[in-house]
């Protein structure tokens, strides 16, 4: 039930918020710049922000000089602020995702305490902060974590606003509309689709149509439009085809289409992703969901918050399971709801740890820990799985396995405790160590970065030189070199629209400006290669044999993993 204690009467609210914020900020900032930008997302979205700063145009997002109108603008503005303040550094480009990760956890605490009690708020915030997928999303420079935080803020503030009986309800409802507008400015229709579906379904199930009179709908819609419309109007004026492309092509058609998109997978794809991404708290997830369902089934009107959270998790899972295209981080909006459900379950069992549901959770911790540890320790023997785990990451994988073994063994020693406090501290500590080890080893997982070659090239490149990607687009290269890259591809192919890749992304943006100078075909590339101009080309090792068939001369400058750097001139310093 909603907490009846007003905010101002609780002298430990601010202490909790400050301590939680400081601890989580310290935790989330560790190792933030320890690894190069992953491609495509981190390179692409960071480059959009860099070009905004370089060109002074904060209305039309561009990637490598081409209008990139797939997503709204708020995330790019945040990235641009980070670049203005700290320059182009990996940790700076990931700063806002990390801070939003902390903000999401603090919001879960505040709302968990309002909806349940202080202990539930603290437990759910810690669970969310130490969930691997949420933590990873906060250490990855793309917009999925931010939109998840805005959506969860909308949903949580909305339910508190509806159920509160004091004057604070108005502030929560207004905050919900603001968060929905910011979600819409981050990723479009999804920012209002989830709140509308979840709140609407909740009202129907409870048959509480009177709620519609309490939510300040007209005021909220006006506030939403005031925040959202200015950028949409300005970008449409600058790019007249924007609204049709953004809403019809990218938002609606992409969701409903059965065509080829990134990572087409089966309908159950997100189930294992959720379970793995929620470790070690997955051990109590089934029990928490079962307890929630039992309460809802018996008397749903007496458990409106539990019903709301259950609908939230269910609708998000079903929604993202429908499209053929499934990206792992899309499911992030489900985690705040799961954290609250598990947090409330653990809080209710806090001083009654010797019950079957908790014993089952302890068994899960031990079993899952041992199985994962064995799998990670023997990964190198399963060549038939084609896991392609870099050899340099294997020591980190073994360290992760040791953490899980220690967790499993220590859990057995704590299984007879009457309170859950020791087990919760153990799980939190082991999960924190696990995540820090993973972050420290993340650089070895990034096999497609151009960072080492780009850093060497920056020492010798001149403004008049041309840098080319040959039938590949290494999307971190423009931001590391801080310049536009020439891209070689068949830009007239009739099959471009059928494949969801970097060629189609740029091809969609080509009508918005003349790109003939830097989006070129192979014939034009060879003319430039054989000219007097100095040209540097990045290409994949797989394309090298094709390249050699046409190159009368080339000079090898360096190689990183399977990326080769060549030049058409000899008068360069070898790297």
Residue pairs with C-beta under 8 A, 6 or more apart in sequence:
1 116
1 305
2 114
2 115
2 160
2 163
2 164
2 305
3 113
3 114
3 115
3 116
3 117
6 166
6 168
7 13
7 168
10 118
12 118
13 113
16 109
16 113
16 118
16 121
16 122
17 106
17 109
17 110
20 105
20 106
20 109
20 122
20 125
21 102
21 106
24 101
24 102
24 105
24 106
24 125
24 129
25 98
25 99
25 102
27 129
27 432
28 98
28 99
28 101
28 102
28 129
28 135
28 138
28 139
29 91
29 98
30 436
30 439
31 139
31 436
31 439
31 440
31 442
32 90
32 91
32 94
32 95
32 98
32 139
33 89
33 90
33 91
33 92
33 94
34 90
34 439
34 440
34 442
34 443
35 90
35 439
35 442
35 443
35 445
35 446
36 90
36 443
36 446
36 449
36 451
36 476
37 43
37 46
37 90
37 93
37 141
37 446
37 449
37 451
37 476
37 479
37 480
38 140
38 446
38 448
38 449
38 476
39 448
39 449
39 474
39 475
39 476
40 473
40 475
40 502
41 140
41 141
41 142
42 93
42 94
42 140
42 141
42 142
42 476
43 474
43 475
43 476
43 477
43 478
43 479
44 63
44 68
44 475
45 75
45 76
45 79
45 141
45 142
45 143
46 79
46 88
46 93
46 141
46 476
46 479
47 63
47 64
47 475
47 476
47 478
47 479
48 61
48 62
48 63
48 68
48 76
48 79
49 76
49 77
49 78
49 79
49 80
49 82
49 83
49 93
50 83
50 88
50 478
50 479
50 482
51 57
51 62
51 63
51 65
52 58
52 61
52 62
52 76
52 77
52 80
53 80
53 83
53 84
54 482
55 62
58 73
58 76
58 77
58 80
59 73
59 231
59 234
59 235
59 238
60 67
60 69
60 235
60 238
60 239
60 512
61 67
61 68
61 69
61 71
61 73
61 76
62 68
62 509
63 475
63 478
63 505
63 506
63 509
64 473
64 475
64 478
64 484
64 485
64 487
64 506
64 518
65 484
65 513
65 515
65 518
66 506
66 509
66 510
66 512
66 513
66 515
66 519
67 239
67 509
67 512
67 513
68 505
68 509
69 235
69 239
69 242
69 245
69 246
69 250
69 508
69 509
69 512
70 246
70 250
70 505
70 508
71 143
71 186
71 187
71 188
71 250
72 184
72 185
72 186
72 187
72 188
72 231
72 232
73 185
73 231
73 235
74 146
74 182
74 185
74 186
75 96
75 142
75 143
75 146
75 186
78 96
78 146
79 93
79 96
79 141
81 96
82 92
82 93
82 95
82 96
83 92
83 93
85 92
86 92
86 95
88 479
88 480
88 482
93 141
94 139
94 140
94 141
96 146
97 137
97 138
97 139
97 140
97 141
97 142
97 145
97 146
98 138
98 139
100 138
100 145
100 146
100 149
101 129
101 134
101 135
101 137
101 138
101 139
101 145
101 149
102 129
102 138
103 149
104 128
104 134
104 145
104 148
104 149
104 152
104 153
104 336
105 125
105 126
105 128
105 129
106 125
107 149
107 152
107 153
107 156
107 336
108 121
108 124
108 125
108 128
108 152
108 156
108 336
108 339
108 340
109 121
109 122
109 124
109 125
110 121
111 121
111 156
111 157
111 159
111 160
111 340
112 120
112 121
112 122
112 123
112 124
112 125
112 340
112 343
112 344
113 120
113 121
113 122
114 121
114 160
114 164
115 156
115 159
115 160
115 163
115 305
115 340
116 305
116 340
116 343
116 344
116 347
117 347
119 347
119 350
120 340
120 343
120 344
120 347
121 343
123 342
123 343
123 346
123 347
123 424
124 336
124 339
124 340
124 342
124 343
124 344
125 339
125 343
126 424
126 428
127 281
127 339
127 342
127 343
128 134
128 335
128 336
128 339
129 135
130 281
130 428
130 431
130 432
130 435
131 277
131 278
131 279
131 281
131 335
131 339
132 276
132 277
132 278
132 279
132 431
132 434
132 435
132 438
133 273
133 274
133 276
133 277
133 278
133 328
133 329
133 331
133 332
133 335
134 145
134 277
134 332
134 335
135 435
136 277
136 329
136 438
137 144
137 145
137 148
137 329
137 332
138 145
139 439
139 442
140 329
142 329
143 186
143 187
144 187
144 327
144 329
144 330
144 332
145 329
145 332
146 186
147 183
147 186
147 187
147 190
147 191
147 333
148 332
148 333
148 335
148 336
150 179
150 180
150 182
150 183
150 186
150 191
151 179
151 180
151 183
151 190
151 191
151 194
151 195
151 333
152 333
152 336
152 337
153 175
153 176
153 179
154 176
154 177
154 179
154 180
154 183
154 191
154 194
154 195
155 176
155 194
155 195
155 198
155 199
155 308
155 312
155 337
156 336
157 172
157 173
157 175
157 176
157 179
158 172
158 173
158 176
158 195
158 199
158 215
159 305
159 308
160 169
160 172
161 169
161 170
161 171
161 172
161 173
161 175
161 176
161 215
162 169
162 173
162 211
162 214
162 215
163 304
163 305
164 172
169 214
170 216
173 215
173 216
173 220
174 216
174 219
174 220
174 223
176 195
176 220
177 216
177 219
177 220
177 221
177 223
177 224
178 223
178 227
180 191
180 192
180 195
180 224
181 191
181 223
181 224
181 227
181 228
182 191
182 227
183 190
183 191
183 192
184 191
184 192
184 224
184 228
185 191
185 227
185 228
185 231
188 246
188 247
188 250
188 251
189 247
189 251
189 252
192 224
193 319
194 312
194 315
194 316
194 319
194 333
197 315
197 319
198 308
198 311
198 312
198 315
201 311
201 315
202 304
202 307
202 308
202 311
203 209
203 211
203 212
205 300
205 307
205 311
206 300
206 301
206 304
206 307
232 243
235 242
236 242
236 243
239 512
241 511
241 512
245 508
249 508
254 261
254 323
254 325
255 322
255 323
256 323
257 324
258 324
259 498
259 500
260 498
260 499
260 500
261 323
261 324
261 325
261 500
262 325
262 327
262 500
262 501
263 325
263 326
263 327
264 324
264 325
264 326
265 324
265 326
267 321
267 322
268 321
269 321
269 326
270 317
270 320
270 321
270 326
270 331
271 317
273 328
273 331
274 317
274 331
274 334
274 338
275 282
275 285
276 282
277 328
277 331
277 335
278 285
278 335
278 338
279 368
279 431
280 365
280 368
280 369
280 407
280 427
280 430
280 431
281 338
281 339
281 342
281 427
282 364
282 368
283 361
283 362
283 364
283 365
283 368
284 342
284 345
284 346
284 357
284 358
284 361
284 364
285 338
285 341
285 342
287 345
287 357
287 358
287 360
287 361
288 341
288 342
288 344
288 345
288 346
289 310
289 341
290 357
291 345
291 348
291 357
292 303
292 306
292 309
292 310
292 341
292 345
293 310
295 302
295 303
295 306
296 303
296 306
296 307
296 310
300 307
306 341
306 344
309 337
309 340
309 341
310 337
310 341
312 334
312 337
313 334
313 337
313 338
313 341
316 331
316 333
316 334
316 337
317 331
317 334
320 326
320 330
320 331
325 500
345 357
346 420
346 424
349 355
349 357
349 358
349 420
350 419
350 420
350 421
351 418
351 419
351 420
352 358
352 418
353 417
353 418
353 419
353 420
353 423
354 416
354 418
358 420
359 415
362 411
362 412
362 415
362 423
365 407
365 408
365 411
365 427
366 408
366 411
366 412
368 404
369 404
369 405
369 407
369 408
369 411
370 404
370 405
370 408
372 401
372 404
373 401
373 402
373 404
373 405
373 408
374 401
376 397
376 398
376 400
376 401
376 404
377 397
377 398
377 401
379 387
379 389
379 394
379 397
380 389
380 394
389 397
390 444
390 445
390 447
392 444
393 441
393 444
393 445
395 441
396 437
396 438
396 440
396 441
396 444
397 441
399 437
400 434
400 437
400 438
403 430
403 433
403 434
403 437
404 430
404 434
406 430
407 426
407 427
407 430
410 426
410 430
411 423
411 426
411 427
414 422
414 423
414 426
417 423
447 561
447 562
448 474
448 561
448 563
449 476
449 560
450 474
450 476
450 477
450 480
450 538
450 560
450 563
451 476
451 480
452 558
452 560
453 538
453 557
453 558
453 559
453 560
453 563
453 565
453 575
454 476
454 477
454 480
454 481
455 480
456 557
456 558
456 575
457 467
457 481
457 536
457 557
457 565
457 575
458 480
458 481
459 573
460 572
460 573
460 575
461 467
461 481
461 536
462 534
464 533
464 534
465 533
465 534
465 535
465 536
466 486
466 528
466 533
466 534
466 535
466 536
467 477
467 481
467 483
467 485
467 486
467 535
467 536
467 537
467 538
468 485
468 486
468 487
468 488
468 525
468 528
468 535
468 536
468 537
468 538
469 477
469 485
469 486
469 487
469 488
469 537
469 538
469 539
470 488
470 525
470 537
470 538
470 539
470 543
470 547
471 488
471 489
471 539
471 540
471 543
472 538
472 539
472 540
472 543
473 485
473 487
473 502
473 503
473 506
474 538
474 563
475 502
477 485
477 538
478 484
478 485
484 518
485 518
486 517
486 518
486 519
486 520
486 525
486 528
487 506
487 518
487 519
487 520
488 520
488 521
488 522
488 525
489 503
489 519
489 521
490 521
490 522
491 503
491 507
491 510
491 519
491 520
491 521
492 521
496 503
496 504
496 507
497 504
497 507
506 515
506 519
510 519
520 528
522 550
526 550
528 535
529 535
529 537
529 551
529 568
530 552
530 568
534 567
534 568
534 569
534 572
535 567
535 568
535 569
536 557
536 565
536 566
536 567
537 547
537 565
537 566
537 567
537 568
538 563
538 564
538 565
539 547
539 563
539 564
539 566
540 562
540 563
540 564
541 559
541 562
541 563
541 564
542 562
544 564
547 554
547 566
548 554
553 568
554 566
554 567
554 568
555 566
555 567
555 568
555 569
555 570
555 572
556 564
556 565
556 566
557 565
557 566
557 567
557 572
557 574
557 575
558 564
558 565
558 575
559 565
565 575
